């Protein structure tokens, strides 16, 4: 399916902007496109994204959807600046590129699929050229100090002071409409703390619909059926904890190592590859009876569904990660316990919804002890399946898309 050409544009109600390829981008954009195409009362949309992402979306869209959706591939120059290593330059480039595509597409509003970097340009008063701007805020952390048992490190206090200052100014920007927060606890905090905090609304993180039984019967990586399987999946970067998991596994008692299996499934960050390979070699030498495999590729939804269903524990050992994680939803829907960080939103959701075990995942000793505990007591004793299912059921792709595409009545475009 070919992408629309520049001369074949029709005005759109909303332009969705996303320069990043990895992570949730393709999944979330597909939710928005499908909802916009099937619900004619919702805005028609344009999507400005990398060409590879546009092509991937186009392959999944039926022909009758394309009349409601316009895919606008970003140029190589735009992509270079929008993903620049200097975050201040990337932030300004994203604002400028959004303005450019808003003008070309004729869209009346613009939505940043990730708003976090845009706090700077919005805080200094940059607007949308007469269009309303909005976006999804992934990583608010200024309210974590109100969480029970939370301890903030010195560099995190500096980070949160900076965020607090930028949020206060950003929310004053009259061009900014809704700020959609994946953190359900942030909107109430923002309403209390900021003069324009009422712009912040909760956005349900979309849980994947369950794949069919036939899909789940597809290849699941050759997982051994006689072991307790621990699964870490997604785009695997250092902050997601793969290195510390391997370190923790080295510390297991031999009897526990012989009873478990560990699978890393997902593309490996190239910057991590050599260290991951070396850590795996050390682990194999230390515990030759432990089953471990790494499937370094992007898996489709049916494959992931099968892996989650076949696994015993889902790993989310993030390294003081700020924000939400779709991994919790995958696990909750399948009724599988998570072994997660105890920090921030991930830790609070794990505890409050009884999704699994939350520990200090920055400590290999604590992580190793938790793995041992789950193997000895049985993974099912660490999850309240009814509570987990209720948590997942409240967060669906339809609710997510409807909230994102809802009319924006809070902004005064400038």
N, C-alpha and C positions, 0 to 999 in steps of 0.2 A: 504494500500500500504506500503510495507516494505521499509526501507531505505537501501541504498547500504552498503555493508560490506567493511571493510578495504582492503580485498584482491581482491576486484572487482573494483579497481580504474583504470581510464584511464586518461591521461594527459588532463588538462583543460587550456584554455587560461587565465581565470581570476578566482581568489578566492575572494568571497565577504564575509566579516567577520562582524558578528553582534551578540554580546553577550546579548543584551537586548531584552526582550520579549514584554514589554509594548509599547504603542504608535504606531508609524507608521510602525514598523519593518515588520510585516507580509504583510501589504498592499504593501510596496515598493519592498520587495523581490519578491512578486508575479508578480509585473510589470516587473521586470528584468528577471525573469524566463520565463514568457510568451513571452517576446520580443526575448530573446535569442533562445527560442525553435522554434519560427515561422520565424525568419529571419536568415537564414543559413550564411549570410555574417557577422553576429555579432559573438563575441566570445562565445565559449561554456564555461559554468561557473560551479564552485563548490560553495556551500554555507556552511560556518561554523557558526553554530548558536546553541542555546540551543535545547535540544532534543524535548521539548514541541513545540517549534516553527517549527522545522523540521517536526514533525508529523503533525502539522496543515497545513503546506505547502503541504506535501505529499497527504493529503486528498483532496486538491483542484486541484491537477495536474493530467491530463489525462496520460495514460500510454505512449503515444508516445512522451510526453515531457521529460520523465525521461532519455531518451538517450542523451539528451543535458545537463542535469543537474545532479549534484551529491550533495546530502545532507549529510553533515558531522556533526553529533551531537557533541557538546562540552562535554567533561567529566565533572563530578561534581567538580573535582579539578580545572580544567581550568575555569569553570564558577564562582567558589568561588573567585578566584583571579582577574578575569576580572571585577567583579562587587564589588570589595572591597570598603569599605567606605572611605578608604584613597585613594584619587584620584591619587596621585603619584604612589602608588603601582598598582592600577588598570590600569593606563596608561602603565606602563612597562610590566604588565602581558599581556595586549592586543597586544603590539608589539611582545613580545616573542611568544605568541600563534599564531599570524599571521605567524611569521617566521616558526613555527613548521608545521602548516597546509600547508603552501606554499611548503615546502619540501616534505611532504607526498603526496600531491595531484599532484605534478608536474606542477602546474600552473605557468605561466610565469609572472603574475602580480597579485598584491593584492590590493583590494579596501576595505577601512574601510567605512561601511555605515554611521558611525559617526566618523569624524576625530578630533573633538575638543580636546578630552583627549590626542590624540597622538601628540599634539604640543610639549609636553615636550620631549619624547624620540626622536622625529625627530629633535628638536632644538639642542640636544646634539650630533647629528650626527649618530644615530643608523639607519641602512639601512635595505634593504630587502634581503640580502644574494644573490645578483645577480639578484633580481627581482625588477621591478618597483613598487612603492607604490603610491597610490592615495587615495582620500577620499572626503566625503561630509562634508563641514564645516557648522555647523548649526548656531553658535552664535558669529559671528564677531560683535563687538560693538565699536571698536576703531574709527570708522568713524561717529558715531552718533552725535558727536559734530558739524558736518557740516550740520545736519538737522535743518531746520528752527524751531525756538522756543525751541530747545532742551536745557534742563538744567540737568547737571550731578551732582550727589551727590558725596560727598567726597570718600566713599568706592567704587563707580563706577569708579572714576578717578584712584584709585589704581589698580583696576581690569584691566582697559584698558591699563595702563602703562605696566602691566605684560603681557597682551596679545600682545601688540605691540612689546615687546622685543622678545617673543617666536615666533611670526609670522616672524619677520625679520630673525631669525636664522633658523627656520623651512624651509623657502623658499630657503635658501642656500643649503640645503641638496640635493646632486646630485641624491639620490635614489628617491626623491619625484617628481612625475610627476605632474598631474593636481590636483589642489585644486578646488573642485566644490562648489560654494557658492549659497545658496538659496536666499541670499540677492542680488538683482540686482544692488544695488548701491556700493557694496564692491569691485568688480573687478576693476573698474576705479580708486577707491581710492588706492587699492593695487598697481596698475601699476604706479601711481604717487609716492607712498611713499617708496616702497621696491625695492631693486635692482633686485630681481627675481619675482616681482609682476605679470609678464605676465603669470605665472603659474596658476593664479586664473581666473576661468571662471564662468559665471553665469549658474546655473542649474534651470530650471523651476520646481517649486513645483507642483507635479502632482495632478490635480483635478480629482476626481472620475468621470467616465462616469455615466450619468444619469441612474438610474434603470428604468426598464420597468413599465408601468402603473400598471400591475398586481402585481409587487413586491411592489409598493407604496401603494397598497390597503390593504397590510397586517396590522397587529395590530400596532397601533401608540400610544399605551400607554393610551388609553381612554381619550385623550385630549378633554376638553370641547369646544364645537363649538361656544359658545357665549362669549368667552373671548379673550383678546389679549395675545397670548402665547409667553413667553420668554423662550428660550431653551438654556441650557448649557450642552454640551455633550463632551465625550472623557474620557480619564483616569483622574479622578478628584483628583488633588493634591491641596495643599494650594495655590501654586503660580498661579493656574488657577482661583482663586477668588471665590470659592463657599461660603466661610465664610463671605466675605465682601458683597456678593450679599444678603445673608440672613440678615446681619446687615442693608444694604440699604433698604431692603423690610420692615423692622420694622419701618422705618422712613417715609413710604408713608402716604399720607392722606388716611383716611378710604375709601373715595369715589373712589380713584384710585385703592386701594387694591382690592376692590370688582369687578373691571372691568378686572383684569388681572389674568393669570395663569402662573405658573413657573414650569418647569420640569428640573431636573437634570438627565441626562441619561448617564450611563457609570459606570465602576467600580470605587469604592471609595477607595482611598489610605487608608489602614488600620490605619495608624498613624493619620488620620483625622476623623475617624468614630465617636468617642465619642463626639468630639467638634461639629461636624456637626449635630448629633442627638440633642444635647442640644440647639444649635442655632435654629434648626427647631421647637423644642418645645416652645421656647420663641416667635418665630414668630407666631405660631398658636394661642398662648394666646393673642398676641397683635392684630392680624388681623384674627379672625375666618372666615371672609368672603373671604379671599384670598385663591385661589386654588393653592396648591403646592404638588408636588409628586417627589420622588427620586427613580429611577429605577437602582439599584446597580448591574449591570451585563454588560458584553461586548455585545454590539449589533452588528448584522451583517449589511452589507451595505444597504440591502433593507429596514431594519427597520429604519436605520438612514435617508435614503432618504425620507421615509414616514414622519418621524418626522420633518425634515427640511421643507418639503413641507407644512405640516400642521401648522407649527409655524409662528408667526408674526415677531419675532425678534430673532436673534441668538446672544447669549452672548459670548463675548471674553474679560472679565474684568480682564485680567492678571495683576499680580503684578510686574510691571516693567520687564516684560519678554523680554529676548533678542532673536531675531531671527524671523523666519517666523512662520505662523500658517496655517495648512490646513483648519481650521475652516472658514477662510476668503473665501476659494475657494468653500467650500460646500454652504456657504451663497450666494456668488456671482452667482454661477451657477443656484441657485433657485430663484434669484432676491429678496432675503430677506435682510433687513438691518442688520448690526451688531452693537452692542453696545460694543465698544472695548476700550482698553487702548490707551491713546494718546502718549505713550512713544515708542521710537525706531521704528523698521521696521513696526510692526503691525499698529502703529498710522499713520505712513507716507503713507502706502499703503491704509489705510482706507480713508484718506483725499484725496490723489491724484486720486484715482479711484472712489471716491464718493460712497463708499461701505456702509456708515452708519454714526454713530456718535462716535467720539473719545473723551474721557473725562479722567480726572484723576481718574482712577479706583481704586487707593489706598485710595480714600476718600469716605466713605459711603454716605456723604452728596451729593457729586457731582454725585455719581451713582444713588442715590435716585431721585435727581432732573432730571437726564437724563431719567430715567424710567417714571417719571411723564410726562415729555415733550413729549416722544414718545407716551404715552397713550393718551394724550390730542390732539396732532396734527395729530396722525395717523402714524403708522410705515412707510407706503409707501412714506411719504414726506421726508424721510431721506436717500433714496437710489436712485441713477441714474441707473435704471435697464439696459439700453443699455450699459453704461460704465462697470457695474458689469459683464454682460455677455461677453463683449469683454475681460475683465481681465481674466475670467475663461477659455475662449476659447483659450487663448494664452498659457495655461499651462495644458498640457495633459499627461497622463501616457506614451503615445508613445514617445513624445518629451523628457520626463524625461529619459526613459529607453535608448533611442538612444544616448542621451548625455552621460550617465554614461558608456555605453558600447562602446563608440567611441574609436578608437585606440589612445594610449597614446604615443605621439612622443616627449614630452618635457623633459623626464627624462633620465639621464645617470645612469643606474643601477650599484650599487656598493655593 
